[in-house]
Amino acid sequence: MTAETPWGNPTGERQPLTPDRVRKQEFTRTSLGRRGYSEDEVRAFLYRVAEDMAASDKEKADLRAYIDRMKQWYKEHGMNPEQAAVSQTPNVDAINILSRAQQTADAQIAEAEDYARRIVSQARRQYEELLMEAQRQAEEAANQAVGAYRASGNGLQSAEAEELERRIAYLRTFADVTQVQLRAVLEGLAQEVDKLGHVPEQAKQLAAGPLAGGSPSPSVYG
Amino acid sequence: MDTQALKDSWHLVSRSGDQVPLYFYSILFLMNPDVRDMFPVSMARQRDKLVGALGRVVSNVDRVEEVVPFLQQLGRDHRKFGVTATHYPAVGQALLATLEHFLGDRWTPTLAHDWTQAYNLVAQVMVDAANESSKVSPPWWEAEIISHETRTLGIAVIRARLNYQYPFRPGQSASISYAMRPRVWRFYSFANAPRQDNTIDLHVRMVDGGVLSSALVMGARRGEVLRVGAAVGERLTLPADVQGDLLMIAGGTGLAPLKALVEQIAYEGPTRRVDLVIGARNSRELYDYEAMAKMAAEHPWLNVVPVVSHDPFYRGNRGYAVDVALQGWRGQHVYVCGSEEMAQATVGRLLDAGVPTEQIHFDEFTSDKGRES
């Protein structure tokens, strides 16, 4: 059930890796919790591999451009009979420049997305831990409250009152522990999420600025 | 047309990997700068998609019956990007120039002729399908958000009203985009059966770092407008030949299409017993349990069981949804929906437990499709 086969390659042949595929490669977790390679190291390595691949792609493109220029030269000097077509397509150097710009943009966006992904998952983990800790403390406080209620024994105790004491103590502790900290986590999370959208938008405006006379970009729907 | 020559030359070209689509898009944009704006800023995923689609077409070029429906779907689907018939020749030109560049000496006039013919055929099928669908449906629908509820950190339930009548069946999904994240489309399942008032419900979970899901959960507000593509997908619908009782297993927001099926049964029947096991990591992620419990109270044939896997303080069923579900399996058809990980693990467990393949309904592309695109 690999995602690639049905869509990409019915012949079942291995597709060449692309920098993007290397960057996004996921690894199965080992079954025993968190044992295995350091996630950061693996991730850093993948980025290096992706960069190397992109660099070698650039080199190949340069070589092809060089070959094309040579061919062109031969043609211009009448050494190659088949002259037709070729020239109405854009200059191969222009194609290379655009390709490189695109690769640079791709790499930077991938990096920004990866950064956002890490920050958000970190914030989520923190949130889970905070809630768990708050729940634990609240349980403890509730049990204490019940103990105190029982100890105060004046013969008028009822199960309902006891449950009420338990719930009040639970909620009070839970609210105390979570309120401030959770708000901080949530705010951080919201900020990161907002950034996620603004980065490319900003970059676009900067890029459009000088040429477009700094006019605001048109409708967001584009 | 020498189909073997086409395949062979494509095989040769595709060995250059990412460089091929990189070159293709560069040449396309240089010759037609206006087209650039139809694509997202990052093109990395787009390049993979192009190679995938081309590879599929070329490898099946001699089995027309397999390629045509795929191309028709592609043609219909491209309407939402604003692609018109006039764009196809430009793409063809860029494709031929790319092939020529990568094939070098092997690019012969005969091969050029065959590729031109093949491309024109492909373009014709896509344009025809697009024209055909433009007679009956708009390129996309606009849906105004009429409510946005954040149910827990990272999960929102969004209700939106579509501007025209929108045909879909429970269990289907559609690609959706949002003005705050232009040109990003992602598939979401509808969480309801079609309604008179033309509203749809979406259950959106924030994927860590996911551009669109984050914006929809944290940023989208009432009054804003979503774009919705045509409904697609048959794997999770309820066809007439699936009879008798059903067992449903939902993981997280995978509840959405299953809830739609429950509504369909409630509206249309036939009445059958439905056991719906809702799995979540913790109790907070049982984000729609109240609504489901209410439905269960209204419909005696519906049984809803929440199961929580990672929450030591949860007082109800603890464990994995599939294990609880298997205790109640008595030969029913089983519907599964959740994250890719959850769906794979669940289907594996079902098969191990002896549930016949043909009785397991799940969309192997739900999560794949669900990736940002």
Interface residues (C-beta under 8 A of the other chain):
Chain A: M1 A3 E4 W7 G8 N9 P10 T11 Q15 P16 L17 T18 P19 D20 R21 M53 D57 K60 A61 R64 I67 D68 A85 T89 P90 V92 A94 I95 N96 L98 S99 Q102 Q103 A105 D106 I109 A110 E113 D114 A116 R117 R118 V120 S121 R124 Y127 E128 L131 M132 Q135 R136 E139 L186 L189 A190 V193 D194 L196 G197 P200 A203 K204 V220 Y221 G222
Chain B: S14 R15 S16 G17 D18 Q19 L22 Y23 Y25 S26 I27 F29 L30 M31 D37 V41 S42 M43 A44 R45 R47 D48 V51 G52 A53 G55 R56 S59 N60 A97 E100 H101 G104 L153 G154 A179 M180 R181 P182 R183 M206 D208 G209 V211 S214 A215 M218 G219 N282 R284 P312 F313 Q344 E364 F365 D368
